[in-house]
Amino acid sequence: MKAIKFIASILVAVLFVNIAVAGTPAKGKKTTLAVDTKASKIHWLAKKVTGQHEGTINISSGSLVADGAKIVGGDFVIDMKSIVCTDITNEEYNKKFIGHITTGDFFEVEKFPTSTFKITKVAGNNITGDLTLHGVTKSITFPAKISTVGGKVSATASIPVDRTDFGVKYGSKKFFESIGDKAIDDVFNLDVTLVAGK
């Protein structure tokens, strides 16, 4: 009887281990996972002396490369024409604001309709990659939280971006010292959530 119980406990343990690792690719075998653009999102926050504005931007495509449970590469494309402001409730003012940040003063989305990010290095929780924005490419590094469950990867990160590094100078004290309370912060923040799977 004791022998039967011992064998049964081993079988249960093996079954548990198999369930735990099911769906996770073996280490050494790279897998490309397509970004789920409906489940993925970007929230932006920009500040100025007299307040702040926030909104969303859509991710139009992308992929993540996994080696086992670890992310080792990937890229994604941001649709700059999809910029939305969520805190301005007046429809006319909202439209005016979006027109302001999508034209020549800021991101020139007709000329630069997309931005891209390509991972070049992953070290622990830190991700380094090339961000292309407003036609300029710069390497940036930021911490990210990555989880892999059942073959699906979720990655979240809060990414500070200095717009002046990408040639967007409007309202910057760096270039217009006497601008006073009309100054707009050089750094805006992108809270990125990426969900990818087979």
N, C-alpha and C positions, 0 to 999 in steps of 0.2 A: 504493500500500500504506500509506504514512504517513497519507494522508487517511482511509482506512478505519479505521485504528487510532485516529485522533483523534476521529472521529465515534462510534466504539464507546465510547471513554472518556467522552465527553459523555453518552451514553445511560446508562451505568453510574452516573455521578454523579447524573443526574436521578432514576433509579430509587432510589438510596440516599436521596436527600432525601425522595422521596415516601413511602418506607417509614418514615423517621424521624418524619415528622409525621402519619402516618396515625393516626386515632383521637383526635387532639387537636383540640378545637373551635377555630375561628378566633377571634382576639381581636376583641372588639366584639360577639360573639354569645354571650349568656349561656345557660348550660345548667344545668338542675337535675338533680343526681345523687342517687339514693336511697341512704341509708346501709344497708350490709349488716350487719344486726344480729348475724349469726352470726360474721362476721369481725371485728367491732368489739368492743372490750372496755374496761373500766375496772378498774384495780387501785388499791385504797386502802391507805394506811398512816397509822396514828394512834399517837402516842407519849404516854407518861406518865413520871413520875419513875422508876417501878420497872420499866419495860419498854415494850413496844409490841405492837400487833396489826395484822394485815393481812388483806386478802381481796379480793373482787370484787363488782361491781355490774353489772347488765345494762343495756344501752342498748336501749330498746324500739322506738324509731323515730327518724327524722331525715332531713335532706337537706343537701347542700352545693351552693352556687351557684358555678359556675366561669365566668370570662370568659377564654376561651382556656385557658391552662395555669394561670391565677391564680385562687385562691379569693377571692371577694368577699363571700360571705354564707353563711348556713345556720343550722341549729339542730338540736338533738337532745334527746330525752326520756330521762331516767334512771328506771328502775323501782326505787323505793326499797324496795319489798317483796322485792326479789331480793338484798338484802345477804347476803353469805356471809363468814364468817371462816375462813381457811384454815390458821391456825397453831395453833389450839386443837384438840388431838387427842381430848381427853376429850369424849365426846358430850354428856353432861349439862351440863358446864361451858360447852361451845360454845353449846348451846341457851339457857342462862341469860344468856350474854353477848349473844347476838343479841337476846334479849328485852329486855335492858337498853338497848341502843342504838337499838332501833326503837320504844320506847314514850316516855312523857312526859319522861323524863330527857334524851333526846337528840332524835331526829328525828321522832317521832310519825307513823309511816308510815301509820297508819289514817286520820289526819286529812290528811296530806300524802303521798299515795301516789306522787307523781312529783316530780322536779326537772327543770328545763329550763335549757338554755343557748342563747342567741340571739346570733349574731355581729352586731355593730354597726359594726365598723371593722376593716380589715386594712391594716397599714402595715409593709411589708417582711416580716419574720418574726414580727412582733408582732400578736397577735389581741386585740381588745377586744370584750367582749360582756356581756350581762345574764344573770347566774346567779340563778335562782330556787330557793331551798332553804328548807325549813321555813316556806314561805309568805312569805318575804322576798326581794326582788329587789335585787341589788347589781351594779354594773359592775365587772368585773375585767379585767386585762390580763396576758397571758403570752406567752412566745415559743413558737413551734411549728415543727415540721419538716413541710413539705408536698411531696409528690412526685406527679406526674401521668404515668402510663404507659398508653398504649393506651386512653385514655378512662376509666381508673379512677384515682381519687384516694385517696391514703393520707395521713393527717395524724396526727402524734403530738405530745403535749404533756405536760409535768409541771406540774400546776396546784396551787399552795398555796392552801388555803381557810381563812380564819379563821372558825371556827364561831360565835364570839361576835357577829360581824357579822350573823349570821342568827338571833340570839335563842337559840342553844344555849349555855347558861351552866354546865351541870353540871360540877363539878370544876375550874372555871377560877380561877386565882389572881387574875385581874382582878376577880373578884367575891367570892371567898372567900379572903382573904389568909392566914388561919391554917390552911389545909387541909394544909400540910406535904407529906409524901411521897405523899399521895393525889391530888395535883394531876395533871390531865390537860392536855396541851398544847392551846392554843387552835387552833393551825394543824394541819390534817391535809393529806395530799397525795393528789391524784388523778393517776394516770398513765393518760392517755386515748389510745386508738388508734381512729381512725375510718377505715373503708374504705367508699368510696361509688362507685357506677357507674350506668350507665343500666339 
